[in-house]
């Protein structure tokens, strides 16, 4: 099942020509059989980040959004503050798993990452650090398997239709006659 995926690089200095992390994600998305539906670079500004995500969260061709950059501890690392208010649900296990896997590579420096994931308006949102190594680890070990409908016992790709169910209506055979 091919998904539409958007990639957002958050940086005050990178361009499309030197954005190695964004390019890695673009290549991995294509290799996995998914479609790159959008790609952009925005500055480390919470309103620019939210504006871009807001546009993508209402785009019917986008199933998932991956951001890279802005998840550290410095004053300019604003992705968690910009994105979390837009999320309907936070997927706590993503950040926990990412930091655990990172620890195997970089030791206790992994605690400096504020990587996270969640869902918003029926789309999956993954927020990754800006390093190429972090994007490679997150894509190869977490995101790619979870966006593959063949991953068992379960995966996020098969949940996408259910993420778009109205929250105020019961699902399945338990609906009342008036629904």
C-alpha positions as CSV (number, residue, x, y, z in Angstrom):
1,X,0.0,0.0,0.0
2,X,1.6,3.2,-1.2
3,X,1.2,6.1,1.2
4,X,1.5,9.8,0.4
5,X,4.3,11.3,2.6
6,X,5.4,14.9,3.1
7,X,8.9,15.8,4.4
8,X,9.5,19.1,6.2
9,X,13.0,20.2,7.2
10,X,13.2,22.7,10.0
11,X,16.3,24.8,9.7
12,X,17.6,28.3,9.5
13,X,20.6,27.3,7.4
14,X,19.8,24.3,5.1
15,X,18.7,24.4,1.5
16,X,17.3,21.7,-0.7
17,X,20.9,21.4,-2.1
18,X,22.5,20.6,1.2
19,X,19.7,19.0,3.2
20,X,21.2,15.5,3.6
21,X,18.6,14.4,6.1
22,X,15.6,15.4,4.0
23,X,17.2,13.9,1.0
24,X,17.8,10.6,2.8
25,X,14.1,10.5,3.8
26,X,13.0,11.3,0.2
27,X,15.1,8.4,-1.1
28,X,13.9,6.0,1.6
29,X,10.3,6.9,0.9
30,X,10.7,6.1,-2.8
31,X,12.6,2.9,-2.2
32,X,9.7,1.7,0.1
33,X,7.2,2.3,-2.7
34,X,5.5,5.3,-1.1
35,X,4.9,8.7,-2.8
36,X,6.6,11.9,-1.9
37,X,3.7,14.3,-2.0
38,X,5.4,17.4,-0.7
39,X,8.7,18.7,0.5
40,X,9.6,22.0,2.1
41,X,12.2,23.7,4.3
42,X,11.0,26.2,6.9
43,X,12.9,28.3,9.4
44,X,13.0,27.5,13.1
45,X,9.9,29.5,13.8
46,X,6.9,28.0,15.5
47,X,4.4,29.9,13.3
48,X,6.1,28.9,10.0
49,X,6.2,25.3,11.2
50,X,2.6,25.3,12.1
51,X,1.5,27.1,8.9
52,X,3.2,24.4,6.7
53,X,1.9,21.5,8.8
54,X,-1.6,23.1,8.9
55,X,-1.6,23.2,5.1
56,X,-0.5,19.6,4.8
57,X,-2.9,18.3,7.5
58,X,-5.8,19.3,5.2
59,X,-4.3,17.9,2.0
60,X,-6.1,14.6,1.1
61,X,-3.0,13.3,-0.8
62,X,-0.9,13.2,2.4
63,X,-1.1,10.3,4.8
64,X,2.0,11.0,6.8
65,X,4.3,13.9,7.6
66,X,7.9,13.5,8.6
67,X,9.8,16.5,10.1
68,X,13.5,16.6,10.5
69,X,15.3,19.1,12.7
70,X,14.3,21.3,15.7
71,X,13.9,18.5,18.3
72,X,16.9,19.3,20.4
73,X,17.3,21.4,23.6
74,X,18.5,24.7,22.3
75,X,16.4,27.9,22.2
76,X,15.9,27.5,18.4
77,X,14.6,23.9,18.7
78,X,10.9,24.6,18.6
79,X,9.4,21.6,16.8
80,X,7.8,20.0,19.9
81,X,6.3,23.3,21.0
82,X,5.1,24.1,17.5
83,X,3.7,20.6,16.6
84,X,2.3,19.0,19.7
85,X,-0.6,21.5,20.0
86,X,-1.7,20.4,16.5
87,X,-1.8,16.7,17.4
88,X,-5.0,14.8,18.3
89,X,-3.0,12.0,19.9
90,X,0.6,11.6,20.9
91,X,2.3,8.2,20.3
92,X,4.5,8.0,23.3
93,X,6.1,4.8,22.3
94,X,7.8,6.3,19.2
95,X,10.0,8.7,21.2
96,X,10.7,6.1,23.8
97,X,11.7,3.5,21.2
98,X,13.7,6.1,19.2
99,X,15.8,7.1,22.2
100,X,16.3,3.5,23.2
101,X,17.6,2.6,19.7
102,X,19.7,5.8,19.7
103,X,21.3,4.9,22.9
104,X,22.7,1.8,21.2
105,X,24.5,4.2,18.7
106,X,25.3,7.3,20.7
107,X,25.1,6.3,24.3
108,X,23.6,8.7,26.9
109,X,23.6,11.6,24.4
110,X,20.3,10.1,23.2
111,X,18.6,11.8,26.2
112,X,19.0,15.1,24.4
113,X,16.5,14.1,21.7
114,X,12.9,15.2,21.9
115,X,11.8,13.1,18.9
116,X,8.1,12.2,19.0
117,X,5.2,11.1,16.9
118,X,1.4,11.3,16.9
119,X,-1.6,11.8,14.7
120,X,-3.5,14.9,13.6
121,X,-6.6,15.1,11.4
122,X,-6.2,11.5,10.3
123,X,-2.6,11.7,9.4
124,X,0.5,10.3,11.0
125,X,3.2,12.9,12.1
126,X,6.8,11.9,12.9
127,X,9.2,14.5,14.3
128,X,12.9,13.5,14.0
129,X,16.2,15.1,14.9
130,X,18.0,16.9,12.1
131,X,21.0,14.5,11.8
132,X,21.2,12.1,8.9
133,X,22.0,9.3,11.3
134,X,18.9,9.9,13.4
135,X,16.7,10.1,10.3
136,X,18.2,6.8,9.0
137,X,17.7,5.1,12.3
138,X,14.1,6.3,12.7
139,X,13.1,5.4,9.1
140,X,14.8,2.1,8.9
141,X,14.0,0.7,12.3
142,X,10.6,2.3,13.2
143,X,8.8,4.3,10.5
144,X,9.3,2.1,7.4
145,X,8.2,-1.1,9.2
146,X,5.2,0.7,10.7
147,X,4.2,2.2,7.3
148,X,4.3,-1.3,5.7
149,X,0.9,-3.2,5.8
150,X,2.8,-6.5,5.9
151,X,4.4,-5.8,9.3
152,X,2.9,-8.1,11.9
153,X,1.4,-8.3,14.4
154,X,0.3,-4.7,13.6
155,X,1.3,-1.5,11.9
156,X,0.2,2.1,11.6
157,X,-0.5,1.9,7.9
158,X,-3.5,-0.3,8.4
159,X,-4.8,2.1,11.1
160,X,-4.9,5.1,8.8
161,X,-8.6,4.7,7.7
162,X,-9.6,4.4,11.4
163,X,-7.7,7.6,12.3
164,X,-10.1,9.4,10.0
165,X,-13.2,8.1,11.7
166,X,-15.3,10.8,13.3
167,X,-14.5,10.8,17.1
168,X,-18.1,11.5,18.1
169,X,-19.7,8.5,16.4
170,X,-19.4,5.0,17.5
171,X,-17.8,2.6,15.1
172,X,-19.0,-0.7,13.7
173,X,-22.2,-2.7,14.4
174,X,-22.9,-0.8,17.7
175,X,-24.2,2.3,15.9
176,X,-27.7,3.3,16.7
177,X,-30.3,3.4,13.9
178,X,-30.2,7.2,13.7
179,X,-26.5,7.1,12.7
